[in-house]
Amino acid sequence: TQVATEDTSNMLRLRISDEGPSDLRDVIEGGRVFHGKPDEATLEEDLYSQIGKPVSPEALLVPLKVEGRSVALIYGDFGSQAASPIEGDALEILASQAGMAFELALLRRRKGSG
């Protein structure tokens, strides 16, 4: 499985191991939000080497779904700040709305090219 950041001017691709349990893979395949401490060597080796390791290991992983499948993974952490409560439900709703906007754009593109 590959994951890329949404910013295409500085795309970051992560390879997620197919062996053993994986919070990242569970979010992508299951389409569910994860909030907690992800147990991922991928984050340590690839992501944190690019963006820096956060003070708190707590992170939020939100799948962006289009037509029922995860097409992107939104990652968030607290950076240099201590962890604090988040509105996970609100972020999940926002990601759902973004997915619907992508679906609408895809539908319009298909309709215009057909």
C-alpha positions in Angstrom: 0.0 0.0 0.0 1.3 3.5 -0.8 0.2 6.7 0.9 1.0 10.2 -0.5 0.5 13.6 1.0 -2.1 15.8 -0.7 0.4 18.6 -1.4 1.6 17.4 -4.9 4.3 20.0 -5.0 6.1 18.1 -2.2 4.7 14.6 -2.5 5.7 12.1 0.1 5.1 8.5 -0.6 5.1 6.0 2.3 5.2 2.2 1.9 3.2 0.4 4.4 4.4 -3.1 5.3 2.0 -5.9 4.4 3.3 -8.0 7.3 1.9 -7.8 10.8 -0.7 -5.4 12.3 -0.7 -1.9 10.9 -2.8 1.0 12.2 -2.2 2.8 8.9 -3.4 -0.1 6.8 -6.4 -0.6 9.1 -7.4 3.0 8.5 -7.0 2.8 4.8 -8.7 -0.6 4.3 -11.3 -0.2 7.0 -12.1 3.4 6.3 -12.3 4.3 10.0 -10.7 7.2 11.9 -7.8 6.4 14.2 -6.9 8.5 17.2 -4.1 7.4 19.5 -0.5 6.3 19.3 0.1 4.6 16.0 2.6 1.7 16.2 4.3 2.2 12.9 8.0 2.0 11.8 6.8 3.8 8.6 6.1 6.9 10.6 9.5 6.9 12.3 11.5 6.1 9.2 9.7 8.0 6.4 7.2 10.6 7.7 9.0 12.0 10.8 12.3 12.2 8.9 10.5 14.6 6.6 8.3 16.6 9.0 10.0 16.1 12.3 8.9 13.9 15.2 6.1 15.3 17.3 6.5 15.9 21.1 3.5 13.6 21.8 3.2 10.3 20.0 -0.6 10.8 19.8 -1.8 11.2 16.2 -5.0 11.3 14.2 -5.4 9.3 11.0 -8.4 10.1 8.9 -9.2 8.3 5.6 -10.5 10.4 2.7 -13.0 8.1 0.9 -14.2 8.5 -2.7 -16.8 6.0 -4.1 -16.4 3.9 -1.0 -12.6 3.4 -1.0 -9.9 5.3 0.8 -7.9 7.5 -1.7 -5.9 9.5 0.8 -4.9 9.5 4.4 -5.0 12.7 6.4 -2.4 12.7 9.2 -2.3 15.1 12.1 -0.3 15.4 15.3 0.4 18.1 17.8 3.9 19.0 16.6 5.9 20.8 19.3 2.8 21.1 21.6 1.6 18.7 24.2 -1.4 16.6 23.2 -4.8 18.0 23.9 -8.4 16.8 23.3 -9.6 16.9 19.7 -13.0 16.8 18.0 -12.5 13.5 16.2 -16.2 13.3 15.2 -16.1 16.8 13.6 -12.9 15.9 11.7 -14.5 12.6 10.5 -17.6 14.6 9.2 -15.3 17.1 7.5 -13.4 14.3 5.8 -16.7 12.7 4.7 -17.7 16.1 3.2 -14.4 16.4 1.4 -14.8 12.9 0.0 -18.3 13.8 -1.3 -16.8 16.9 -3.0 -14.2 14.8 -4.7 -17.0 12.4 -5.8 -19.0 15.3 -7.3 -15.9 16.6 -9.1 -15.2 13.1 -10.4 -18.8 12.7 -11.6 -18.7 16.1 -13.4 -15.4 15.2 -15.0 -16.8 11.8 -16.2 -20.0 13.5 -17.5 -18.0 16.2 -19.3 -15.7 13.7 -21.0 -18.4 11.2 -22.0 
